[in-house]
Amino acid sequence: MPQSRADTLIRQWGERFRKDPLATRVVAGLRERSNEIWQGTFELLQRESPEYRNSVDDEFTKESKAHCNELLKTIIAIVAARSDRSGADPFDFVRTHAAWRARHQVPLIASLHAYRLAHRTYWEITRDSLLRHGKRGEAILSLTMLSDFWIQFFDYVGAVLAEAHAVEEGLIVAQSTRHKSCPILCQAVPICAAATRA
C-alpha cells in the first residue's frame, strides 16, 4: 500500500528526532507546558487578529484549546516515533477542526494566522530551552533541525486545514443553494402544471 504524504513526513520527522536526542528531550518536555502553549498562542491571537476577537466565545475557546491539545499530542507522538498503525490519518483532527471553524464562519485567514502564531509560540519555547543548554554546538544543531521541523509541520497542517475548510465551505454553499432552490422549484411546479393545462 503506498504511503500517504502524512505517513512519509511523520517517518522523516521521526528519523530526524531519533538522530537528535537534545531536540527530542526539549520537544518531549512540551507535554507539561500545554496550557502555557495554548494560553500564549490564544493571547497573541486576540491581540493580533481582529477576526479572532470577533469570533471568541466559550464554545470557540473550548474548541481552540482541544485543538491545541490534539496538535501537541501529535507533535509528541512524532517525536516519540509512535505512529498510529491503524491506517487512520494522524491529521484527521485538523480536518475536523477546519470543518468546525467553517461551520462557525471563522475566516480561513484567521485559522491560518492562528497556525502562524502557534508556530511562533512553539519555536520560541523550544529555542529558549535549547539556548539554556550548556553545549553551544549541540544546541545550534538542534535549533537548526527544529527550525526545519516547525516550518514543515505547520506548513503541512496549514495545508490540511485550508483544504478541509474549503471542502466544508463548499458543502455549506451547496446546502444553502439547495435550501434556497427548493421553495422556488416548489412554487414553479403548480405554475408549470397550470400552464400545460391551459
N, C-alpha and C positions, 0 to 999 in steps of 0.2 A: 504494500500500500504506500503510495507516495506521501512524503511528509508535507504538512502544511507549512506555510510561511511562519506561523507562530511556533510550531514544533522546531523548525530549523533555527530560528532566533533563540529560543529557550535553550536549545542544546549548545549553541555557540556561546551564549552568555554564561551558562553553567560551566563550560570549559574554561572560560576566562577567569571566573571566580575561583575555580579549583586551582588555577595556577597562581592566584594572588591571595594568600591567606590573610594578609592585613586588610585588604578591601573587604574580604568575606567577613571578618570579625566586625568591622565597622558597620557594614550594612546589616548583618545579623543583629547587631545591637540596637537597630532602629525599632525592633519589636517592642521594646519597653518605652518607646517615645511616640507611640501612635497618636496620643492626644495632643502632644506638642506639635507634631507634623500637621494634623488636621487644623488645630487652632491657629497656627501660624499662617497656613495657606488660606483659611477661611477669612481671617482678618485682612490679609492682603487683598483678597477678592472684594470684600466690602469696601475697602479703601480705594482700590484702583479700577473697579469695574462697575460703571453705572448700571449695566444690565443686571448684575447680581444684586445691587442694592434694591432694585425694583422687584426682584424675584424671591427674596428671602422671607420665609415664614417657617413655622415649626416643622411642617412636613418636608419642606426643602432642606432644612438644616439636618433633619434625621436622615434623609436620603443621601445628602452630601457626606455626612460622617460615615455612614455604612459603606458608601463607595470608596472613600478614602481608606477604610479598614480593609476592604477587599483588595484594593491596589497594593497596600503594604503586605498583605498575606501572599499575594502573587510574587512580589519582589523577594520576600523571604524564601518562598519555595524555589525560586530561580537560583538564589544564592546557595541554598542548601542542596541544590540539584535534585529536588523532589518534584518530579513531573507527574502529572496525572496520567496514569496508564489506561484509563477507561476509554480514551478516544475522544472525550469531551474537549471542547475548545477552552483552553485556560483563560481566554479573554472574553468569554461569553458574558461575564458580568459587566463588561464595558458596553456591550450591545444593549443589555437590559437597562443600564443606566441611561444610555443615549435615548432609548425609546421613552423612558420615563420623562426625561427632560423635554423631548419633542412634544409629548402629550401635554406637558405643563407649560408649553410655549416659552421655554428658556431658549434664547437665541443660541445657535450653534457657535457663533463667535465668542459668546460668554463662556461656553463649556470649553472651547479650545484655549481660551485665555486662562481658565482655571487649571488646565494641564500645564501651561507655561509657568504659572505661579507654583504649582506643585513641584515641577522640575526644579525651579529655583530653590524652593524650600529644601528638597532632598539634597541638592547639590551643596547648599550652604552648610547644612548639618553634617554631611559626610566630609566635606572639605575641612571644616573646623576640627572635627575629630581626628582626621589624618594629620593636620598640621601640628597637633599636640604630640604626635608620635616622635620619639627620640631620633630615629634613623631617617634622616632627611632624604637620602636617595631612595629608600624603600617607599617612603611617603609620596614622593614625586611620581614614582612608577604607578602606585595605586591611584593617585589623583588622576593621572592620565587615563588609566583603564576605566575609572568610574565616570570620568567626563564623557568618554565614548558611550559607556553603558547608559547613562541617564539620557543622553541625546537620542540614542537609538530606541530606548524603551519608551520614552514619552512621544517620540515621533510615531512609533507603531501604535500605541494606544490612542493617540490623536487621530490617526487614520482610521482605526476601527470605529472610534466614536463618530467621526464625520460620516462615514459610510452608513452606519446604523441609524444615525439621526436623519439622514436624507431618506432612507428607506421608510422610516416611521412617518416623516412629514409627507411623503408620497401617499402612504396609506391613509393618513388623516385627510388629505386633499381629495383622494378618491372617494372616501366615505362621505365627506361633506358634499361633494358633487352629486353622488348618488342620492343622498337625502334631499338635496335641493331639486333634483330632477324628478323625483317621484311625484310630488304634487303637480308639477307641470304636466307630466305624462298622464296622470290620473284625470286631470281636467280635460286633456286633449281627447281621450277615448270617447266620451259622450259627444263631443263636438264632431269628431270624425264619423261616429255612428249616425248622428243626425244628418250629416252632410250626405252620406251614402243613401239614406232613406229618401231624401228629397228629390 
